[in-house]
Amino acid sequence: MDALTFIASIINYLAWPLTVIIVLIVLRRPIAEFIPLLQSLRYGDIELNFESRIKQIESQAEQENLPMKPERMLSPAPRTTDELLEDLVSVSPRVAIIEAFSYVDQSILAAARKHNLPQNIGNNSIVTRLRDNGQLSDGVVQLYYELKQLRDDVSKALIPEVSQEQARRYIEQALRLAEALGSA
């Protein structure tokens, strides 16, 4: 077998696969638009027919007298604040810090309701009024402002890196403050 015969046999061998690949490349958009319209697909012994399978499932659900789909699905069992925040810490320490401070904000609003203070004046004003009325000490108010500033710096990325351990320590202090504000 000489070189020309070898090259000719390779070209002959690759002609159909290359033609199919070129056609697929050229027609990829029309094919992609056509795929969602397929009702069934058969390849060898495997047949995929979505429409008939979903009808079968619907029929079986009716036979079993399953209730109708609820308007809103209930979430899984309630989780503790610690579990939720720990999940956030493992994903994003920054987001966990921001979320932890939201518990502080909620506690401030709860304290405002408890002491018949207006809730639309802003949390800083509520904290000041609670201090002026003797419900909060100066130290608690100072801690509130320090945690708030640290949360703001983290959310604006003024602090370049926050480790998971640092986030956990912040969360612990924020939840302690939230508890103190809630009992004010």
MDTraj code that builds the backbone (N, CA, C; nanometers):
import mdtraj as md
import numpy as np

residues = "MET ASP ALA LEU THR PHE ILE ALA SER ILE ILE ASN TYR LEU ALA TRP PRO LEU THR VAL ILE ILE VAL LEU ILE VAL LEU ARG ARG PRO ILE ALA GLU PHE ILE PRO LEU LEU GLN SER LEU ARG TYR GLY ASP ILE GLU LEU ASN PHE GLU SER ARG ILE LYS GLN ILE GLU SER GLN ALA GLU GLN GLU ASN LEU PRO MET LYS PRO GLU ARG MET LEU SER PRO ALA PRO ARG THR THR ASP GLU LEU LEU GLU ASP LEU VAL SER VAL SER PRO ARG VAL ALA ILE ILE GLU ALA PHE SER TYR VAL ASP GLN SER ILE LEU ALA ALA ALA ARG LYS HIS ASN LEU PRO GLN ASN ILE GLY ASN ASN SER ILE VAL THR ARG LEU ARG ASP ASN GLY GLN LEU SER ASP GLY VAL VAL GLN LEU TYR TYR GLU LEU LYS GLN LEU ARG ASP ASP VAL SER LYS ALA LEU ILE PRO GLU VAL SER GLN GLU GLN ALA ARG ARG TYR ILE GLU GLN ALA LEU ARG LEU ALA GLU ALA LEU GLY SER ALA".split()
xyz = np.array([
    [0.0862, -0.1175, 0.0000],
    [0.0000, 0.0000, 0.0000],
    [0.0897, 0.1222, 0.0000],
    [0.0739, 0.2043, -0.1020],
    [0.1541, 0.3248, -0.1111],
    [0.0849, 0.4383, -0.0346],
    [0.1509, 0.5507, -0.0249],
    [0.1030, 0.6649, 0.0527],
    [-0.0277, 0.7204, -0.0006],
    [-0.0409, 0.7310, -0.1346],
    [-0.1635, 0.7858, -0.1926],
    [-0.2838, 0.6952, -0.1644],
    [-0.2653, 0.5661, -0.1707],
    [-0.3741, 0.4727, -0.1417],
    [-0.4136, 0.4828, 0.0056],
    [-0.3146, 0.4964, 0.0928],
    [-0.3402, 0.5111, 0.2368],
    [-0.4208, 0.6369, 0.2648],
    [-0.3824, 0.7486, 0.2067],
    [-0.4542, 0.8760, 0.2260],
    [-0.5959, 0.8659, 0.1716],
    [-0.6110, 0.8038, 0.0562],
    [-0.7434, 0.7886, -0.0040],
    [-0.8332, 0.7029, 0.0846],
    [-0.7789, 0.5993, 0.1453],
    [-0.8608, 0.5139, 0.2320],
    [-0.9000, 0.5873, 0.3602],
    [-0.8134, 0.6711, 0.4126],
    [-0.8468, 0.7504, 0.5322],
    [-0.9569, 0.8497, 0.4989],
    [-0.9447, 0.9174, 0.3847],
    [-1.0477, 1.0138, 0.3441],
    [-1.1804, 0.9428, 0.3234],
    [-1.1769, 0.8278, 0.2604],
    [-1.2982, 0.7494, 0.2377],
    [-1.3608, 0.7064, 0.3706],
    [-1.2786, 0.6689, 0.4656],
    [-1.3244, 0.6243, 0.5963],
    [-1.3859, 0.7395, 0.6757],
    [-1.3294, 0.8602, 0.6650],
    [-1.3746, 0.9747, 0.7438],
    [-1.4790, 1.0605, 0.6740],
    [-1.5112, 1.0344, 0.5503],
    [-1.6010, 1.1211, 0.4736],
    [-1.7383, 1.1336, 0.5389],
    [-1.8039, 1.0242, 0.5700],
    [-1.9387, 1.0323, 0.6271],
    [-1.9400, 1.0934, 0.7676],
    [-1.8530, 1.0531, 0.8570],
    [-1.8549, 1.1179, 0.9897],
    [-1.8296, 1.2680, 0.9818],
    [-1.7354, 1.3101, 0.8961],
    [-1.7087, 1.4535, 0.8825],
    [-1.8281, 1.5256, 0.8216],
    [-1.8945, 1.4638, 0.7260],
    [-2.0132, 1.5249, 0.6661],
    [-2.1217, 1.5437, 0.7710],
    [-2.1451, 1.4442, 0.8532],
    [-2.2467, 1.4536, 0.9591],
    [-2.2110, 1.5643, 1.0581],
    [-2.0855, 1.5709, 1.0977],
    [-2.0419, 1.6748, 1.1923],
    [-2.0608, 1.8131, 1.1319],
    [-2.0256, 1.8314, 1.0073],
    [-2.0410, 1.9620, 0.9415],
    [-2.1877, 1.9999, 0.9329],
    [-2.2723, 1.9048, 0.8962],
    [-2.4166, 1.9330, 0.8877],
    [-2.4701, 1.9716, 1.0256],
    [-2.4298, 1.9005, 1.1291],
    [-2.4752, 1.9332, 1.2648],
    [-2.4291, 2.0730, 1.3078],
    [-2.3077, 2.1081, 1.2723],
    [-2.2568, 2.2414, 1.3070],
    [-2.3353, 2.3495, 1.2333],
    [-2.3582, 2.3291, 1.1065],
    [-2.4293, 2.4281, 1.0250],
    [-2.5748, 2.4412, 1.0709],
    [-2.6362, 2.3307, 1.1053],
    [-2.7793, 2.3314, 1.1397],
    [-2.8052, 2.3279, 1.2914],
    [-2.7072, 2.3636, 1.3715],
    [-2.7242, 2.3503, 1.5164],
    [-2.8384, 2.4356, 1.5716],
    [-2.8560, 2.5568, 1.5216],
    [-2.9650, 2.6418, 1.5723],
    [-3.1023, 2.5866, 1.5359],
    [-3.1277, 2.5519, 1.4092],
    [-3.2594, 2.4938, 1.3776],
    [-3.2860, 2.3642, 1.4542],
    [-3.1824, 2.2832, 1.4727],
    [-3.2005, 2.1587, 1.5476],
    [-3.2323, 2.1895, 1.6932],
    [-3.1628, 2.2854, 1.7522],
    [-3.1871, 2.3231, 1.8926],
    [-3.3293, 2.3755, 1.9114],
    [-3.3829, 2.4464, 1.8130],
    [-3.5199, 2.4962, 1.8224],
    [-3.6210, 2.3834, 1.8051],
    [-3.5838, 2.2798, 1.7367],
    [-3.6738, 2.1680, 1.7089],
    [-3.6832, 2.0705, 1.8265],
    [-3.5795, 2.0545, 1.9037],
    [-3.5754, 1.9549, 2.0110],
    [-3.6885, 1.9717, 2.1124],
    [-3.7206, 2.0933, 2.1601],
    [-3.8306, 2.1035, 2.2571],
    [-3.9661, 2.0606, 2.2001],
    [-3.9811, 2.0585, 2.0697],
    [-4.1079, 2.0206, 2.0083],
    [-4.1250, 1.8700, 1.9992],
    [-4.0189, 1.7943, 2.0263],
    [-4.0271, 1.6494, 2.0164],
    [-4.1232, 1.5943, 2.1207],
    [-4.2119, 1.5070, 2.0783],
    [-4.3026, 1.4389, 2.1696],
    [-4.2434, 1.3063, 2.2147],
    [-4.1650, 1.2458, 2.1278],
    [-4.1022, 1.1192, 2.1642],
    [-3.9686, 1.1082, 2.0940],
    [-3.8862, 1.0216, 2.1490],
    [-3.7531, 1.0006, 2.0941],
    [-3.7215, 0.8524, 2.1097],
    [-3.6754, 0.7917, 2.0050],
    [-3.6426, 0.6497, 2.0102],
    [-3.4985, 0.6320, 1.9650],
    [-3.4230, 0.5580, 2.0465],
    [-3.2863, 0.5234, 2.0107],
    [-3.2650, 0.3786, 2.0511],
    [-3.2562, 0.2930, 1.9550],
    [-3.2403, 0.1503, 1.9830],
    [-3.3631, 0.0955, 2.0540],
    [-3.3410, 0.0309, 2.1677],
    [-3.4512, -0.0267, 2.2449],
    [-3.5149, 0.0749, 2.3400],
    [-3.4601, 0.1953, 2.3497],
    [-3.5076, 0.2967, 2.4437],
    [-3.6019, 0.3912, 2.3719],
    [-3.7198, 0.4127, 2.4315],
    [-3.8129, 0.5098, 2.3758],
    [-3.8514, 0.6075, 2.4855],
    [-3.8334, 0.7329, 2.4577],
    [-3.8698, 0.8373, 2.5519],
    [-3.9900, 0.9112, 2.4966],
    [-4.1013, 0.9015, 2.5661],
    [-4.2209, 0.9696, 2.5232],
    [-4.2756, 1.0441, 2.6442],
    [-4.2401, 1.1690, 2.6548],
    [-4.2753, 1.2479, 2.7720],
    [-4.4259, 1.2612, 2.7871],
    [-4.4933, 1.2932, 2.6800],
    [-4.6372, 1.3183, 2.6868],
    [-4.7125, 1.1968, 2.7398],
    [-4.6849, 1.0794, 2.6868],
    [-4.7580, 0.9608, 2.7328],
    [-4.7213, 0.9263, 2.8763],
    [-4.5961, 0.9481, 2.9135],
    [-4.5553, 0.9173, 3.0512],
    [-4.6186, 1.0127, 3.1502],
    [-4.6286, 1.1420, 3.1166],
    [-4.6893, 1.2362, 3.2103],
    [-4.8385, 1.2106, 3.2209],
    [-4.9034, 1.1718, 3.1108],
    [-5.0452, 1.1363, 3.1169],
    [-5.0665, 1.0152, 3.2065],
    [-4.9775, 0.9187, 3.1978],
    [-4.9866, 0.8007, 3.2825],
    [-4.9725, 0.8394, 3.4297],
    [-4.8804, 0.9282, 3.4600],
    [-4.8603, 0.9735, 3.5975],
    [-4.9833, 1.0484, 3.6464],
    [-5.0390, 1.1365, 3.5625],
    [-5.1597, 1.2101, 3.6007],
    [-5.2754, 1.1151, 3.6279],
    [-5.2903, 1.0148, 3.5426],
    [-5.3974, 0.9178, 3.5599],
    [-5.3798, 0.8400, 3.6901],
    [-5.2575, 0.8008, 3.7188],
    [-5.2303, 0.7278, 3.8418],
    [-5.2568, 0.8149, 3.9641],
    [-5.2228, 0.9417, 3.9560],
    [-5.2482, 1.0340, 4.0670],
    [-5.3979, 1.0476, 4.0917],
    [-5.4750, 1.0527, 3.9848],
    [-5.6213, 1.0596, 3.9985],
    [-5.6752, 0.9320, 4.0616],
    [-5.6256, 0.8160, 4.0186],
    [-5.6713, 0.6889, 4.0738],
    [-5.6418, 0.6794, 4.2230],
    [-5.5306, 0.7374, 4.2646],
    [-5.4918, 0.7350, 4.4053],
    [-5.5587, 0.8455, 4.4861],
    [-5.6407, 0.9271, 4.4194],
    [-5.7104, 1.0383, 4.4846],
    [-5.6144, 1.1319, 4.5588],
    [-5.5021, 1.1619, 4.4942],
    [-5.4086, 1.2575, 4.5545],
    [-5.4742, 1.3944, 4.5615],
    [-5.4459, 1.4710, 4.6670],
    [-5.5041, 1.6050, 4.6749],
    [-5.4485, 1.6943, 4.5647],
    [-5.5214, 1.8005, 4.5349],
    [-5.4762, 1.8955, 4.4342],
    [-5.3519, 1.9674, 4.4854],
    [-5.2766, 2.0213, 4.3928],
    [-5.1537, 2.0941, 4.4264],
    [-5.1883, 2.2115, 4.5175],
    [-5.1156, 2.2253, 4.6299],
    [-5.1432, 2.3402, 4.7174],
    [-5.0969, 2.4694, 4.6526],
    [-5.1571, 2.5791, 4.6972],
    [-5.1165, 2.7104, 4.6453],
    [-4.9707, 2.7394, 4.6794],
    [-4.9299, 2.6966, 4.7976],
    [-4.7938, 2.7231, 4.8433],
    [-4.7440, 2.6009, 4.9181],
    [-4.6271, 2.5566, 4.8855],
    [-4.5709, 2.4406, 4.9532],
    [-4.5130, 2.4835, 5.0870],
    [-4.5339, 2.4013, 5.1865],
    [-4.4743, 2.4268, 5.3163],
    [-4.3273, 2.3912, 5.3108],
    [-4.2476, 2.4663, 5.3825],
    [-4.1052, 2.4368, 5.3852],
    [-4.0807, 2.3198, 5.4807],
    [-3.9633, 2.2608, 5.4726],
    [-3.9322, 2.1518, 5.5653],
    [-3.9379, 2.2008, 5.7092],
    [-3.9159, 2.1122, 5.7995],
    [-3.9246, 2.1443, 5.9423],
    [-3.8478, 2.2727, 5.9719],
    [-3.9031, 2.3553, 6.0596],
    [-3.8352, 2.4813, 6.0929],
    [-3.6947, 2.4548, 6.1452],
    [-3.6078, 2.5458, 6.1135],
    [-3.4694, 2.5330, 6.1568],
    [-3.4381, 2.6445, 6.2536],
    [-3.3427, 2.6200, 6.3385],
    [-3.3044, 2.7220, 6.4351],
    [-3.2229, 2.8301, 6.3653],
    [-3.2178, 2.9423, 6.4303],
    [-3.1378, 3.0534, 6.3800],
    [-2.9927, 3.0106, 6.3635],
    [-2.9417, 2.9369, 6.4622],
    [-2.8029, 2.8918, 6.4551],
    [-2.7776, 2.8046, 6.3330],
    [-2.8710, 2.7136, 6.3026],
    [-2.8541, 2.6260, 6.1865],
    [-2.8544, 2.7057, 6.0563],
    [-2.9475, 2.7989, 6.0457],
    [-2.9548, 2.8804, 5.9241],
    [-2.8282, 2.9634, 5.9049],
    [-2.7852, 3.0272, 6.0128],
    [-2.6659, 3.1116, 6.0019],
    [-2.5403, 3.0291, 5.9775],
    [-2.5323, 2.9107, 6.0368],
    [-2.4161, 2.8247, 6.0133],
    [-2.4107, 2.7810, 5.8669],
    [-2.5265, 2.7517, 5.8085],
    [-2.5294, 2.7190, 5.6655],
    [-2.4795, 2.8365, 5.5826],
    [-2.5203, 2.9561, 5.6191],
    [-2.4759, 3.0750, 5.5460],
    [-2.3259, 3.0981, 5.5621],
    [-2.2752, 3.0747, 5.6831],
    [-2.1317, 3.0938, 5.7068],
    [-2.0508, 3.0056, 5.6136],
    [-2.0959, 2.8821, 5.5950],
    [-2.0194, 2.7912, 5.5100],
    [-2.0256, 2.8314, 5.3635],
    [-2.1312, 2.9024, 5.3233],
    [-2.1440, 2.9466, 5.1845],
    [-2.0802, 3.0834, 5.1645],
    [-2.1166, 3.1780, 5.2516],
    [-2.0644, 3.3140, 5.2396],
    [-2.0627, 3.3811, 5.3765],
    [-1.9461, 3.3955, 5.4354],
    [-1.9384, 3.4618, 5.5653],
    [-1.9964, 3.6040, 5.5632],
    [-1.9797, 3.6749, 5.4527],
    [-2.0337, 3.8107, 5.4421],
    [-2.1865, 3.8106, 5.4537],
    [-2.2494, 3.7234, 5.3784],
    [-2.3958, 3.7160, 5.3813],
    [-2.4437, 3.6747, 5.5198],
    [-2.3706, 3.5846, 5.5846],
    [-2.4075, 3.5413, 5.7190],
    [-2.4039, 3.6585, 5.8171],
    [-2.3059, 3.7443, 5.8036],
    [-2.2957, 3.8613, 5.8913],
    [-2.4135, 3.9550, 5.8680],
    [-2.4441, 3.9798, 5.7435],
    [-2.5560, 4.0687, 5.7106],
    [-2.6868, 4.0110, 5.7638],
    [-2.7051, 3.8821, 5.7454],
    [-2.8266, 3.8165, 5.7935],
    [-2.8334, 3.8184, 5.9458],
    [-2.7223, 3.7970, 6.0124],
    [-2.7209, 3.7981, 6.1593],
    [-2.7643, 3.9341, 6.2119],
    [-2.7217, 4.0403, 6.1450],
    [-2.7608, 4.1730, 6.1927],
    [-2.9097, 4.1991, 6.1710],
    [-2.9694, 4.1295, 6.0770],
    [-3.1138, 4.1475, 6.0571],
    [-3.1917, 4.1041, 6.1813],
    [-3.1369, 4.0095, 6.2577],
    [-3.2011, 3.9705, 6.3838],
    [-3.1944, 4.0843, 6.4851],
    [-3.0865, 4.1590, 6.4817],
    [-3.0756, 4.2774, 6.5678],
    [-3.1839, 4.3779, 6.5284],
    [-3.1983, 4.4028, 6.3994],
    [-3.3004, 4.4961, 6.3515],
    [-3.4403, 4.4517, 6.3937],
    [-3.4677, 4.3228, 6.3828],
    [-3.5988, 4.2714, 6.4222],
    [-3.6232, 4.2911, 6.5717],
    [-3.5197, 4.2705, 6.6512],
    [-3.5334, 4.2884, 6.7958],
    [-3.5572, 4.4345, 6.8314],
    [-3.4962, 4.5245, 6.7577],
    [-3.5185, 4.6680, 6.7822],
    [-3.6647, 4.7024, 6.7563],
    [-3.7182, 4.6526, 6.6462],
    [-3.8593, 4.6797, 6.6158],
    [-3.9520, 4.6159, 6.7190],
    [-3.9167, 4.4978, 6.7667],
    [-3.9971, 4.4334, 6.8716],
    [-3.9936, 4.5156, 6.9997],
    [-3.8773, 4.5688, 7.0343],
    [-3.8661, 4.6535, 7.1537],
    [-3.9466, 4.7820, 7.1358],
    [-3.9469, 4.8367, 7.0149],
    [-4.0256, 4.9585, 6.9889],
    [-4.1739, 4.9299, 7.0082],
    [-4.2221, 4.8174, 6.9597],
    [-4.3633, 4.7808, 6.9791],
    [-4.3941, 4.7621, 7.1270],
    [-4.3038, 4.6955, 7.1944],
    [-4.3229, 4.6662, 7.3369],
    [-4.3344, 4.7944, 7.4187],
    [-4.2584, 4.8968, 7.3811],
    [-4.2558, 5.0226, 7.4571],
    [-4.3362, 5.1328, 7.3883],
    [-4.4214, 5.0952, 7.2944],
    [-4.5098, 5.1896, 7.2245],
    [-4.4343, 5.3050, 7.1594],
    [-4.3208, 5.2739, 7.1010],
    [-4.2445, 5.3743, 7.0270],
    [-4.2796, 5.3623, 6.8793],
    [-4.2753, 5.4735, 6.8065],
    [-4.3018, 5.4632, 6.6622],
    [-4.1942, 5.3779, 6.5954],
    [-4.2369, 5.2946, 6.5022],
    [-4.1432, 5.2048, 6.4350],
    [-4.0905, 5.2625, 6.3044],
    [-4.1458, 5.3727, 6.2613],
    [-4.1064, 5.4302, 6.1332],
    [-4.0023, 5.5411, 6.1467],
    [-3.9384, 5.5515, 6.2606],
    [-3.8409, 5.6587, 6.2810],
    [-3.6975, 5.6121, 6.2579],
    [-3.6789, 5.4864, 6.2264],
    [-3.5447, 5.4330, 6.2029],
    [-3.4890, 5.3683, 6.3285],
    [-3.4111, 5.2660, 6.3079],
    [-3.3591, 5.1891, 6.4206],
    [-3.2641, 5.2686, 6.5086],
    [-3.1837, 5.3564, 6.4500],
    [-3.0940, 5.4385, 6.5315],
    [-3.1743, 5.5240, 6.6297],
    [-3.2824, 5.5843, 6.5832],
    [-3.3657, 5.6670, 6.6697],
    [-3.4364, 5.5833, 6.7753],
    [-3.4786, 5.4644, 6.7380],
    [-3.5432, 5.3767, 6.8361],
    [-3.4447, 5.3398, 6.9460],
    [-3.3228, 5.3044, 6.9073],
    [-3.2207, 5.2680, 7.0058],
    [-3.1926, 5.3868, 7.0979],
    [-3.1839, 5.5055, 7.0402],
    [-3.1597, 5.6254, 7.1213],
    [-3.2737, 5.6481, 7.2201],
    [-3.3973, 5.6351, 7.1747],
    [-3.5122, 5.6525, 7.2635],
    [-3.5153, 5.5463, 7.3723],
    [-3.4818, 5.4239, 7.3375],
    [-3.4782, 5.3185, 7.4393],
    [-3.3718, 5.3492, 7.5441],
    [-3.2585, 5.4028, 7.5010],
    [-3.1549, 5.4430, 7.5970],
    [-3.2031, 5.5598, 7.6827],
    [-3.2632, 5.6602, 7.6182],
    [-3.3113, 5.7769, 7.6926],
    [-3.4193, 5.7409, 7.7935],
    [-3.4988, 5.6370, 7.7613],
    [-3.6044, 5.5935, 7.8526],
    [-3.5539, 5.4951, 7.9581],
    [-3.4249, 5.4629, 7.9541],
    [-3.3668, 5.3743, 8.0541],
    [-3.3807, 5.2257, 8.0239],
    [-3.4294, 5.1886, 7.9060],
    [-3.4423, 5.0473, 7.8734],
    [-3.3100, 4.9861, 7.8255],
    [-3.2186, 5.0691, 7.7759],
    [-3.0886, 5.0209, 7.7292],
    [-2.9769, 5.1003, 7.7953],
    [-2.8667, 5.0310, 7.8238],
    [-2.7501, 5.0998, 7.8798],
    [-2.6685, 5.1624, 7.7677],
    [-2.5811, 5.2543, 7.8042],
    [-2.4928, 5.3155, 7.7050],
    [-2.4040, 5.2103, 7.6382],
    [-2.3628, 5.1097, 7.7143],
    [-2.2773, 5.0046, 7.6595],
    [-2.3483, 4.9229, 7.5521],
    [-2.4756, 4.8935, 7.5738],
    [-2.5523, 4.8176, 7.4740],
    [-2.5694, 4.9014, 7.3477],
    [-2.5950, 5.0297, 7.3659],
    [-2.6113, 5.1185, 7.2501],
    [-2.4800, 5.1277, 7.1726],
    [-2.3691, 5.1402, 7.2437],
    [-2.2391, 5.1464, 7.1784],
    [-2.2114, 5.0167, 7.1032],
    [-2.2455, 4.9032, 7.1648],
    [-2.2276, 4.7746, 7.0977],
    [-2.3127, 4.7669, 6.9709],
    [-2.4344, 4.8182, 6.9771],
    [-2.5213, 4.8216, 6.8592],
    [-2.4530, 4.8979, 6.7455],
    [-2.4033, 5.0162, 6.7748],
    [-2.3414, 5.0976, 6.6692],
    [-2.2131, 5.0332, 6.6151],
    [-2.1368, 4.9682, 6.7006],
    [-2.0142, 4.9028, 6.6550],
    [-2.0467, 4.7830, 6.5642],
    [-2.1439, 4.7021, 6.6046],
    [-2.1829, 4.5879, 6.5210],
    [-2.2438, 4.6351, 6.3887],
    [-2.3212, 4.7416, 6.3959],
    [-2.3826, 4.7960, 6.2743],
    [-2.2746, 4.8470, 6.1788],
    [-2.1758, 4.9192, 6.2323],
    [-2.0677, 4.9713, 6.1480],
    [-1.9865, 4.8586, 6.0862],
    [-1.9603, 4.7555, 6.1644],
    [-1.8853, 4.6423, 6.1127],
    [-1.9653, 4.5711, 6.0033],
    [-2.0958, 4.5552, 6.0231],
    [-2.1815, 4.4956, 5.9198],
    [-2.1794, 4.5801, 5.7931],
    [-2.1884, 4.7134, 5.8096],
    [-2.1854, 4.8032, 5.6936],
    [-2.0523, 4.7923, 5.6180],
    [-1.9422, 4.7862, 5.6903],
    [-1.8109, 4.7747, 5.6272],
    [-1.7974, 4.6424, 5.5506],
    [-1.8515, 4.5360, 5.6082],
    [-1.8469, 4.4060, 5.5416],
    [-1.9339, 4.4083, 5.4166],
    [-2.0530, 4.4655, 5.4274],
    [-2.1448, 4.4645, 5.3128],
    [-2.0943, 4.5522, 5.1985],
    [-2.0180, 4.6551, 5.2297],
    [-1.9618, 4.7420, 5.1259],
    [-1.8246, 4.6944, 5.0795],
    [-1.7812, 4.5805, 5.1311],
    [-1.6514, 4.5199, 5.0977],
    [-1.5351, 4.6105, 5.1347],
    [-1.5527, 4.6931, 5.2367],
    [-1.4417, 4.7729, 5.2868],
    [-1.3436, 4.6854, 5.3640],
    [-1.3941, 4.5724, 5.4104],
    [-1.3088, 4.4713, 5.4731],
    [-1.2909, 4.3623, 5.3685],
    [-1.1683, 4.3456, 5.3166],
    [-1.1495, 4.2573, 5.2016],
    [-1.1786, 4.1098, 5.2284],
    [-1.1417, 4.0566, 5.3408],
    [-1.1595, 3.9147, 5.3695],
    [-1.2243, 3.8965, 5.5057],
    [-1.3209, 3.8058, 5.5102],
    [-1.3832, 3.7674, 5.6366],
    [-1.3802, 3.6155, 5.6419],
    [-1.3153, 3.5633, 5.7438],
    [-1.3078, 3.4180, 5.7559],
    [-1.4371, 3.3637, 5.8163],
    [-1.4558, 3.2344, 5.8038],
    [-1.5737, 3.1719, 5.8630],
    [-1.5719, 3.1867, 6.0146],
    [-1.4557, 3.1727, 6.0742],
    [-1.4452, 3.1863, 6.2201],
    [-1.4791, 3.3287, 6.2644],
    [-1.4329, 3.4286, 6.1903],
    [-1.4668, 3.5678, 6.2233],
    [-1.6175, 3.5905, 6.2103],
    [-1.6764, 3.5340, 6.1073],
    [-1.8214, 3.5477, 6.0890],
    [-1.8963, 3.4831, 6.2039],
    [-1.8518, 3.3661, 6.2472],
    [-1.9178, 3.2982, 6.3606],
    [-1.9094, 3.3831, 6.4870],
    [-1.7940, 3.4438, 6.5096],
    [-1.7780, 3.5289, 6.6286],
    [-1.8681, 3.6509, 6.6208],
    [-1.8792, 3.7115, 6.5017],
    [-1.9685, 3.8260, 6.4829],
    [-2.1128, 3.7837, 6.5080],
    [-2.1511, 3.6695, 6.4511],
    [-2.2887, 3.6206, 6.4658],
    [-2.3225, 3.5999, 6.6127],
    [-2.2295, 3.5426, 6.6863],
    [-2.2546, 3.5195, 6.8293],
    [-2.2843, 3.6515, 6.9009],
    [-2.2059, 3.7536, 6.8720],
    [-2.2276, 3.8826, 6.9386],
    [-2.3567, 3.9495, 6.8906],
    [-2.3867, 3.9371, 6.7621],
    [-2.5099, 3.9968, 6.7098],
    [-2.6321, 3.9305, 6.7725],
    [-2.6289, 3.7993, 6.7870],
    [-2.7430, 3.7299, 6.8476],
    [-2.7545, 3.7619, 6.9966],
    [-2.6432, 3.7804, 7.0607],
    [-2.6468, 3.8221, 7.2019],
    [-2.7100, 3.9605, 7.2132],
    [-2.6713, 4.0502, 7.1231],
    [-2.7302, 4.1843, 7.1241],
    [-2.8796, 4.1784, 7.0917],
    [-2.9161, 4.0964, 6.9952],
    [-3.0581, 4.0822, 6.9607],
    [-3.1366, 4.0345, 7.0808],
    [-3.0818, 3.9409, 7.1555],
    [-3.1490, 3.8914, 7.2759],
    [-3.1637, 4.0030, 7.3796],
    [-3.0592, 4.0821, 7.3986],
    [-3.0644, 4.1935, 7.4940],
    [-3.1667, 4.2974, 7.4521],
    [-3.1698, 4.3283, 7.3237],
    [-3.2671, 4.4270, 7.2749],
    [-3.4089, 4.3733, 7.2860],
    [-3.4269, 4.2438, 7.2628],
    [-3.5589, 4.1848, 7.2724],
    [-3.6125, 4.1837, 7.4134],
    [-3.5229, 4.1790, 7.5108],
    [-3.5681, 4.1771, 7.6503],
    [-3.5680, 4.3169, 7.7117],
    [-3.5356, 4.4186, 7.6337],
    [-3.5328, 4.5561, 7.6861],
    [-3.6728, 4.6049, 7.7167],
])
top = md.Topology()
chain = top.add_chain()
for i, resn in enumerate(residues, 1):
    res = top.add_residue(resn, chain, resSeq=i)
    for name in ("N", "CA", "C"):
        top.add_atom(name, md.element.get_by_symbol(name[0]), res)
traj = md.Trajectory(xyz[None], top)
